[in-house]
Amino acid sequence: MGTTTNLWQAFQVVAARNPHAPALLLDEGDITFAQLETLALQAAALLAARNVNKGDVVALQRGKAAETYALMLGALRLGAIYVCLDPRNPVARTQRMLDRVRPRLLVCEEPRRNPFGDVITSADAAWQAQAWPNAAPPQNPPTKSFPLNRWT
């Protein structure tokens, strides 16, 4: 695999070697490593535009979707820390977790309070258009390869 210093770099090595292989097998379609890398770079730019920097925390309260994984990788690219919060958790539990991690940015499906920084919801149409202009999965995904992750 070569010398890498972080998970983002390790992902880039795998993506470069297997650009057309499926990285994510999701109900809505497969996402190749090349597509996921493109989404991750877009996510990193979006996070940077929201003033997310190295060492900051990004809380992701979203379901299993390509955009969620791209946000994870985008955070890693910036040297930020991400924490995944289950959208099914009770509000009080989620708020306790937010109080503990103090995220600069909360990305969630439903509007939620974040006293520590900014909030982006999935319903924010401007954010969707800015972040994921080319997010559609491929029409004819490859059928043979080793996925990075598989969710059923």
N, C-alpha and C positions, 0 to 999 in steps of 0.2 A: 504494500500500500504506500510505501514511501514515508518520509518524515512529515508528520503533521503536528501542529501544536494545539489544535482545538477541534471540536466536533464539526464546526462549520467547514474547516479545511478538509476534514475527513470526508464530509458529504460531497464537497466539490471534486475530490479525487474519484469517488465512486460515480458521480454524475458524469464526469468527463470520460470515464471508461465505458459507461453504459447509458448513453444519453437517451436511447430509444426504449430501454427496458422499463417496465412499470415500477415506479417507486411506491405508489399507493394504489391499492385495489379497493375502491369505494363503491357503494351502491350506485352512485351517480356516474360512475365510469372510472377507468384507470387513468392515472396521471403518471407520465414518464418522468424520469430523472431530469431531463432537459426542461420540461414544463414546470416541475417543482422548483428547479433552480431559478427559472425566470420569475415565478411567483414569489419566491423567497427574496430575490433582489428587489422586486417591487415592494414587498412587505418591509424590507429594511429601509427603503427610501421613505415609505409612509411613516414608519416609526421614527426615523431621524427628523422628518418634518414636524413630528409631534414632540420634538426635543427629548427623545429617548437617547441616552448616551451610555457608554461603557459603565457597568456597575449598577445602572438603574434596573428597576423591576417592572416587568410587563405582566399583568395578570390577564389570562385568557379564559374567559368563561363562555366557551363555545362548544358545540358538538364536534364530532369527528368529521372534518371536512378538509379539502385541500387547502383552503385558506387558513385554517387553524394550524396545520403543519407548516405552511409557508411563514406564518407569523412566528412560530417557534424558531425556525431556521433564520428568519430575518433578525430576531432578537439575538441569536447566537452570533450572527455576522457582525452585529454592532458591539458585541461584548456585553450585552445586557443579559439579565437573568429573567427567565420566564417561569411562571407558575401557572399550572392548569387548575381551574376551579370547575367542578362539576355543576352544570346549569341546573341539575335536579336537586342540589343541596338546598336545605331551608335557608331563608334569607338571613336569619341570625347567625348561622354557621358561616355562611359566606362573608358576612360583615366581620366576624371575628378573624377570619383568615386574612381579609383585606387589612384589618387593623394591625395584624402581625407583620405582613410583608410590605405594607406601605407602598403600593405601586405608583410609579409616575404615570402609567397609562393602564386603564382597564378596557379590554375589548370584550364586549358581551353581546348576547342576543337580545336581552331585554334591558330597558333603562335601569340603571343602578347608580347609587351614590358612591362617589370615590373622593373622600376628603383629602386625599394625598396627591391628586393630579387629575388628568384629563380622562374622559370617558368617550369611547366610540361604540355605538351600537350597530348591529347588523342592519337595522332599518335605516341607517344614515345613508341615503341614496348618493350623496356627494362623495362620501368615503368609498362606497362600493365602486363608483365609476372611476375614482382616482386610483384606488388600490388594485382593482382586478379587471382592467380593460380587456384582457385576453384570457380569461380564466376558464373558458369552456374546455371540457375534457376532449380528447381525441375521438374522432368518429370511428376509427378502426384501430383500437389499441393492440399492441403486440400480444401474442398469446404465450410465448415462452420466455421465461427469465426468472430471476429471483427477486421478489419484492423486498423493499426496505421494511415495509410494514404492511400487515393485512388486517383489516377490520371487517368483521362479519356481523 
